[in-house]
Amino acid sequence: MPSLITLAAELARSAGQHARTGRAQGMQVVGTKLTDTDMVTKFDREAEAMIVTGLRAARPDDSIVGEEGGSHRGTSGIEWLVDPIDGTTSFMYGLPTWCVSIGARDADGGLLGAVYLPDLDEMFLAERGGGATLNG
């Protein structure tokens, strides 16, 4: 079983590449959130589903809170926070400043964060007590 940070990085990269490849084939807005300008694309939903499925397979007892609604209540004391496309407007317009964000926390606070920018192939990772890295 991969470490928590490795799991987060693998899922962020996989979901980000899926969204990036899909965007090249055509954009599809499927709804909005709080306002008409806060759009949701089919890739937001697909990327979140990929991440949630991966987390549940590897960590079935953990809780998950997904921005697009893909949530699960667990019992382990670890909670994952998922924003499958952070910066949907940038994503839609082909700007490189969107990312996939995955974090985890426990009763003591933040455990880790993985932020992947697919258009730039940059992976930022940080974990409690372990510092932070960019692509390494």
C-alpha positions in Angstrom: 0.0 0.0 0.0 1.5 3.4 -0.9 2.1 6.1 1.7 -0.6 8.7 2.0 1.5 11.3 0.2 2.3 8.9 -2.6 -1.4 8.0 -3.0 -2.4 11.7 -3.1 0.3 12.4 -5.7 -0.6 9.5 -7.9 -4.3 10.3 -7.9 -3.7 14.0 -8.5 -1.5 13.3 -11.5 -3.9 10.7 -13.0 -7.0 12.9 -12.6 -5.1 16.0 -13.9 -3.9 14.2 -17.0 -7.4 12.9 -17.6 -8.9 16.4 -17.4 -6.1 17.9 -19.6 -6.5 15.3 -22.3 -10.3 15.6 -22.2 -10.2 19.4 -22.5 -8.3 19.1 -25.7 -11.3 17.0 -27.1 -13.8 19.7 -26.3 -15.3 21.5 -23.3 -18.6 20.6 -21.8 -20.1 22.7 -19.0 -22.6 20.6 -17.0 -23.8 23.1 -14.3 -22.9 25.9 -11.9 -22.4 26.1 -8.2 -23.2 29.2 -6.1 -23.4 31.6 -9.0 -23.9 31.4 -12.8 -20.2 32.2 -13.3 -19.0 29.4 -11.0 -19.1 26.7 -13.6 -18.7 22.9 -13.3 -17.4 20.9 -16.3 -17.8 17.3 -17.0 -14.1 17.0 -16.3 -14.6 18.4 -12.7 -17.0 15.5 -12.1 -14.9 12.9 -13.8 -11.7 13.9 -12.1 -13.3 13.9 -8.7 -14.9 10.5 -9.4 -11.4 9.1 -10.3 -9.9 10.5 -7.1 -12.8 9.4 -4.8 -12.7 5.9 -6.3 -9.0 5.6 -5.8 -9.1 6.8 -2.2 -12.0 4.5 -1.3 -10.1 1.5 -2.9 -6.9 2.3 -1.0 -8.3 3.8 2.2 -11.9 2.6 2.7 -12.2 3.7 6.3 -11.2 7.3 5.6 -13.6 10.2 5.2 -13.7 12.1 1.9 -15.1 15.6 1.1 -15.2 16.4 -2.6 -16.0 19.9 -3.9 -18.3 18.4 -6.5 -20.2 16.3 -4.0 -18.2 13.0 -4.0 -18.2 12.5 -0.2 -17.9 9.5 2.1 -18.0 9.3 5.9 -15.3 7.1 7.3 -14.2 6.0 10.8 -10.4 6.1 10.6 -10.1 9.7 11.8 -8.4 10.8 8.5 -10.4 13.1 6.2 -9.4 13.8 2.6 -10.3 17.1 0.9 -10.6 17.1 -2.9 -10.8 19.9 -5.4 -10.6 18.1 -8.7 -10.1 21.2 -10.8 -9.1 24.2 -8.7 -9.4 27.1 -11.2 -12.2 25.9 -13.5 -12.3 29.2 -15.4 -8.5 29.0 -16.1 -9.0 25.3 -17.1 -11.9 26.2 -19.5 -9.9 29.0 -21.2 -6.7 26.9 -21.6 -4.7 28.9 -19.1 -2.0 26.8 -17.3 -2.9 28.0 -13.8 -5.5 25.4 -12.8 -4.6 22.4 -10.7 -5.8 19.3 -8.9 -5.7 19.8 -5.1 -5.9 16.9 -2.6 -5.3 17.3 1.1 -5.7 15.1 4.1 -6.1 16.0 7.8 -6.7 14.3 11.1 -7.6 15.5 14.6 -4.3 17.3 14.9 -4.7 19.2 11.6 -3.2 19.0 8.2 -1.4 15.8 7.3 -0.5 16.4 3.7 -1.2 18.3 0.5 -0.7 17.4 -3.2 -1.2 20.2 -5.8 -0.7 19.2 -9.4 -0.6 21.6 -12.3 -1.0 19.4 -15.4 -0.3 22.0 -18.1 3.0 22.8 -16.4 3.7 19.2 -15.1 4.4 20.6 -11.7 3.7 18.6 -8.5 3.8 20.4 -5.2 3.8 18.1 -2.2 3.9 18.8 1.5 3.4 16.6 4.6 3.4 17.2 8.3 7.0 17.0 9.6 8.4 16.4 6.1 8.6 19.8 4.5 7.5 20.6 1.0 8.8 19.8 -2.5 8.3 20.7 -6.1 8.7 17.8 -8.6 10.7 15.8 -6.2 
